[in-house]
Every structure is written in structure tokens, then in C-alpha cells.
Amino acid sequence: MLVAIKREYFDSLPPDQLGRACIEPVLLPLRGKNPSVKAEVYQQLTLGQRALFMFHVFHDHACGSAVEFYSWTAYTRQEFSYWIGIQAGLRFFGQEQMITLLEEMNNVLEERNQRLGKTMADASLQDLEDDALLDETVNRLYTTYQRIVPDTVLTIHSYIRSHPDEFVSFVAETSWK
């Protein structure tokens, strides 16, 4: 299920756009689909595409704010296959620092849930407003996320550049338009 792309376009993409160009044609049609449909498509991907897919599943939802980072971490923990896939994807790209950060965020959630007798499904945006210590901790972790995610994106970019055959199928350039 490689993405068809012109070589010239592929070569011109900067780090923050290359990964997206290599996985968005797979991701976009899956929005709002049944989890079984998503799982079926996921199984058709190469290992590199799976890792990229799961990175974007997390990053595209969690990157906008500390609140999104908090809520999306809770959601992916609740949907355990997502959590495992995200970690596997990060491990594929050798992103141990990011895995450690997400584990720390998970520990914060688990500790809070245990203390309050809640589950991951109970996490809400209101939590950060109601709990100053939680808000401070999540903001600190989100700041760390923002600091290290550019390195993750660069690593993914380098991997894709070195292994394009895992992500794309180059289409022939035509002399007409």
C-alpha cells in the first residue's frame, strides 16, 4: 500500500512535510471509519508505514496544546492497541526519549486515576482546570514534548529518505501537463 508520488516532489519536501506526504493518503480515508477497517488497512502497511502511521495518530492529535497532549495520551492509553502501536512506532525509529516522555505522562495519568478512583475514560479537559498540580505537570511534559518532537520528525525524515521503498512508489514523470 505504497503512496504514489513523483520523485521530484518527494525530493523537495522538508522534514516536517515528508512524513505527512508519505502517510496522509492512507490516513485521510480512514477518518471516522470503523476500527476493524482501520486495522485491516494497518495490516497492509509496511513496517515503516506502520511506525509512521502510529506516530501521526498520536502527534497530529496531541501537538496543538497541553490539553490535547493530556487528553490524547489518556485516549490512546484507553485504546490500548493504539498505545502499543505508538510505542512500537517510536521504537522502530529509535525514539527512546519520546517513549520515556510518554511513559512519564502515562504514569501521571495512572497515579491520578488510582488516587481518585478513576479510569482513563474519565479523563477530561476539566481535569487540568480543577487540579493545579496536574496542570503544571502536564504543561511541563508538553513543553518537553515540543522540545523533542522536532528531533523525532528529523529522524523519521532521515529514515524515509534512506528507505523510500518502504513508503512510496515513484510515478513516472510525464512531459505533458
N, C-alpha and C positions, 0 to 999 in steps of 0.2 A: 504494500500500500504506500509506495513512494510518491512523493509530491512531484508533479511535473513542473519544471522551471527552466527558464533559459539560463544558460551558463553565465552570460554577461550580467544578467540581473542578480544571480546568485553571488557572483564575484563582487558586485557593487554594494552589497548590503553591509551596513555597520553591525557591530556586535549586538546591539540592543534590538535589531530587527531581523537578523538572520534566523535565530531560533524560531521566532514567531512565524516567519515566512515558510519555514520547514514543517510546522505543525498546525498552523491555523486552518488550512484547508481540511484537516482531519477533525479539529476541534469544533469548528463552527457548525457543521451539520448535526453535531451531537447535542447541542444545547437543548435542554428540555426533553430529551429522549429518555426512554425507559432505561434503567441501569443495565438490564440484560443486553440492550442494543449497544450501549457503551462498552460493555465487557466483550461483546463479540468483535467490535471494531478494534479494541485494545489488543485482543489476541492476534490480530492480523498484522500488527506493527512489528518492526524490527526492535531489537533491544534498545538501540539508541533512540528510536522514536518513542518507545515506551517511557524511557527516562525523561525525554524532553516533554512528552505529553504530561507526565505527572508533575514535573517542575512547573509547567504553565497552569495546571489545575490549581496548584497552591498559589503561586506567585501572582497570577492575574487577578485573584480574588483578595489576596492579603496585602498587596503592596500599597494600597491607597491611603491607609491611616492605621493608627494603633488599634482603633476599634475593629477595623476589618481584619487586621492581623489576629486579634484576640478571637473574634467570632469565627473566622475561617479555621483557625487552629482547633477550636472546640468542635466545629462541624466535621473536620477531617478525622479527628480522634473518635468521634461518634460513629462515623462511617469508616470502620477500621481498615477495610481494604484500601481506601484512599490513603490513610496514614501509612500503611505498609508500602504502598506504591510510591508515595512521595519519598520516603526514606530510601527505598531501593533505587529510585531515580537519582537522588542526590549521591548515593554511594557509587552508582555507575559512573558519575562524573567526578568522583573523588572529593566530594564536598563535605568532609567530616566536620568542619567548623559550622556549617549550616545545619547539619544533623544535630550537633551538640546544642545549638541555639534552639532548635525546635523541640528537642527533648527537655530543655530547661523550661520552655513555655508550657509544654505538656505537664511537667512536674508542678508548675504554678497552678495550672487548672486542676490537676488531681488533688493537690493539697487543699485547695479552696473547696472543691466539691466534697472531699472527705470531712473537712471541718464543719461544713454547713449541711451535710447530708443531701447533697445534690448530685446530679449526673451531668455528663457533657451536654445532653439535650436541654438542660436547664439554663445553659449559658445565654446571656442576653446582653444587649448594648447597655442596659441599665446597670449591669454589674459594675462597670467602671465608674459610673456616676455615684453609686452607692458605697463604693469601697475605695477610699483614697490610696491605701497601700497597694491594692491590686492595680489601680490606675497608674501609679508611679512605676510599679514593676513592669507592667505591660508596655508602658511608654519607653522604659529603659531597654527592654528587649526589642521593641520595634525599632528603636534608634540603632541598635546593633545590627538588626536585620537590614536596615537601609544602608549601613556602612559595608556589610559583607556581600550583599546581593550583586553589586557590580562585578566583583571578582568571580562569582558564580556564573554570571552571564558571560564574562570573558572566557572562562574555562569551557563553557558549553560552546561558545563561538569557535574556539580553537579546535575542539573535538569535531564539530561539524565540518570545519574547513579541512581537517585531516582525514575525515571519513564521510565524504559526501554521499557515497553509495549506500550508506545506511539511512539516508534521509530523503534524497531526491533522485529523480530521473531527469537527466538533462534532455530537453527537447531541442530539435534541430532549429537553427536559426534559418529564417527564410529571407530571401532577397526582396520579397514583395510585402507590401502592407496595405 
